[in-house]
Structure formats: structure tokens, C-alpha cells
Amino acid sequence: MKMVFEIKQNVGKTLESLPGLTYTAVRQQLEDFADRFKSKLARERMSGPPGINWFGAKTLKNSRHFQFYVVGDSLKSLSMVSRISGKLMMHETGGTITPKNGKWLYIFNRKGRLPGTRGTIVAKVRSVTLRPRLQFRATFESMLKDEMGNMDSAVAGALAEASKGGEMKEIT
């Protein structure tokens, strides 16, 4: 009877520390995933075809236009949030760009321009239609399959860490 009580006591200590350790391990894994996802998007989807490849596109790669972060103070509320700016949303979903003021959109050639000028006008159009091309969601879903294995490993690591403190001894 005493042995059963001691086993329950050790398991109880393990289970008490498990939620905090699991939360920390899973949160760290989610933060790492968010960093890897952001890097992959900038490297693969926003650099040349099929991504954005025009003058000034480098500014869309900065952290102001797409952000990924982890929120939640418990395992139940833990989640990764992704936000992209309206400019990038247009490239993600597709759509038509029309002028806000005036009748025309002017497309400039910035190569060889004089300082302080916009460059040479290459085209004058009423609207520009963009096709969906960044595929953030498809990239996320392809990475998520691999990430689920990493989450399982994080939970298993937390369980191993929580059970380190308990010692089982045979009582006769």
C-alpha cells in the first residue's frame, strides 16, 4: 500500500510541473516556426518569380509588412498569429489597382533616373490587375506537416523533463 502511495506522489509531482514545461516547450517551438516561416516567405515567395520583383519590393520584405508572433498565456490559448499588410494582401489574393486621385496610373522606369525625380513614364493605364501569386497559405500548410512532428517532440521533451525529478524506489 505504501508503494502505491509513493508512486502516486511521484506521478503527481510530474503532472504538476508538466503543464508549465509543456507550455514553454510548445511556445518556443511555435516561435521558432514563426521565424522559419517568415524567412522562407521572404526568401522563396517574395524574391523574383512567382513573387514580387519590382523596384521598391525590398521594402515589402521588412517586418512592417508581415509579422508572425505567438500569443497566449496557457496551452489552451497558445496560437501563432500572422498579419500581412494591405499591399501584400493584394499580391496574396489578387485584385485590381485603380488610381485614387485622377484617371490614370503611371508606371515609371526608375533605372537611370536623376536624383529627386520619379524616372521616365513607361506606361499610363487606368488600372492594373494582379493575379494571386504569393501563396502564403500554401507555404504555411506545407511547412505545418513537418512542424507537427516538432511539436510532438517538444511535448515528449517536456514530459521527459517533468519526470526527471521523481525517483521510484521499491519498498518492502
For each residue, the residues with C-beta under 8 A, 3 or more apart:
1: 4 5
2: 5 6 171
3: 6 7 170 171
4: 1 7 8
5: 1 2 8 9
6: 2 3 9 10 168 169 171
7: 3 4 10 11 168
8: 4 5 11 12
9: 5 6 12 13
10: 6 7 13 14 166 167 168
11: 7 8 14 15 166
12: 8 9 15 16
13: 9 10 16 17 165 166
14: 10 11 17 18 159 162 163 165 166
15: 11 12 18 162
16: 12 13
17: 13 14 20 21 162 165
18: 14 15 21 22 158 159 162
19: 22 23 74 75
20: 17 23 24
21: 17 18 24 25 158 161 162
22: 18 19 25 26 75 154 155 158 159
23: 19 20 26 27 74 75 78
24: 20 21 27 28 158
25: 21 22 28 29 154 155 157 158 161
26: 22 23 29 30 75 78 151 154 155 158
27: 23 24 30 31 70 72 78
28: 24 25 31 32 154
29: 25 26 32 33 147 150 151 154
30: 26 27 33 34 70 78 79 80
31: 27 28 34 35 69 70
32: 28 29 35 36 150
33: 29 30 36 37 80 143 147 150
34: 30 31 37 38 68 69 70 80 82
35: 31 32 38 39 68
36: 32 33 39 40 143
37: 33 34 40 41 68 82 139 140 143
38: 34 35 41 42 66 68
39: 35 36 42 43
40: 36 37 43 44 45 139 143
41: 37 38 44 45 46 66 134 136 139
42: 38 39 45 46 47 61
43: 39 40 46 47
44: 40 41 47 51 139
45: 40 41 42 50 51 134 135 136 139
46: 41 42 43 51 52 57 60 61 134
47: 42 43 44 51 53
48: 51 53
49: 53
50: 45 133 134 135
51: 44 45 46 47 48 91 133 134
52: 46 57 60 91 133 134
53: 47 48 49 57
54: 57
55: 110
56: 59 60
57: 46 52 53 54 60 61
58: 61 62
59: 56 62 65
60: 46 52 56 57 65 85 87 88
61: 42 46 57 58 65
62: 58 59 65
63: 66 67
64: 85
65: 59 60 61 62 84 85 87 88
66: 38 41 63 82 83 84 85 88
67: 63 81 82 83 84
68: 34 35 37 38 80 81 82 83
69: 31 34 80 81
70: 27 30 31 34 78 79 80 81
71: 77 78 79 81
72: 27 75 76 77 78 79
73: 77
74: 19 23 77 78
75: 19 22 23 26 72 78
76: 72
77: 71 72 73 74
78: 23 26 27 30 70 71 72 74 75
79: 30 70 71 72
80: 30 33 34 68 69 70
81: 67 68 69 70 71
82: 34 37 66 67 68 136 140
83: 66 67 68
84: 65 66 67 88 89 92 136
85: 60 64 65 66 88 89
86: 89 90
87: 60 65 90 91
88: 60 65 66 84 85 91 92 134
89: 84 85 86 92 93
90: 86 87 93 94 95 97 130
91: 51 52 87 88 94 130 132 133 134
92: 84 88 89 132 133 134 135 136 137
93: 89 90 132
94: 90 91 129 130 131 132 133
95: 90 129 130
96: 127 128 129 130
97: 90 105 127 128 129 130
98: 105 126 127
99: 102 103 104 105 126 127
100:
101:
102: 99
103: 99 126
104: 99 124 125 126
105: 97 98 99 124 125 126 127 128
106: 118 121 123 124
107: 121 122 123 124 125 128
108: 113 118 119 120 121 122
109: 112 113 119 120 121 122
110: 55 113 118 119
111: 119
112: 109 119 120
113: 108 109 110 117 118 119 120
114: 117
115:
116:
117: 113 114
118: 106 108 110 113
119: 108 109 110 111 112 113
120: 108 109 112 113
121: 106 107 108 109 124
122: 107 108 109
123: 106 107
124: 104 105 106 107 121
125: 104 105 107 128
126: 98 99 103 104 105
127: 96 97 98 99 105
128: 96 97 105 107 125
129: 94 95 96 97
130: 90 91 94 95 96 97 133
131: 94
132: 91 92 93 94 135
133: 50 51 52 91 92 94 130
134: 41 45 46 50 51 52 88 91 92
135: 45 50 92 132 138 139
136: 41 45 82 84 92 139 140
137: 92 140 141
138: 135 141 142
139: 37 40 41 44 45 135 136 142 143
140: 37 82 136 137 143 144
141: 137 138 144 145
142: 138 139 145
143: 33 36 37 40 139 140 146 147
144: 140 141 147 148
145: 141 142 148
146: 143 149 150
147: 29 33 143 144 150 151
148: 144 145 151 152
149: 146 152 153
150: 29 32 33 146 147 153 154
151: 26 29 147 148 154 155
152: 148 149 155 156
153: 149 150 156 157
154: 22 25 26 28 29 150 151 157 158
155: 22 25 26 151 152 158 159
156: 152 153 159 160
157: 25 153 154 160 161
158: 18 21 22 24 25 26 154 155 161 162
159: 14 18 22 155 156 162 163
160: 156 157 163 164
161: 21 25 157 158 164
162: 14 15 17 18 21 158 159 165
163: 14 159 160 166
164: 160 161
165: 13 14 17 162
166: 10 11 13 14 163
167: 10
168: 6 7 10
169: 6
170: 3
171: 2 3 6
172:
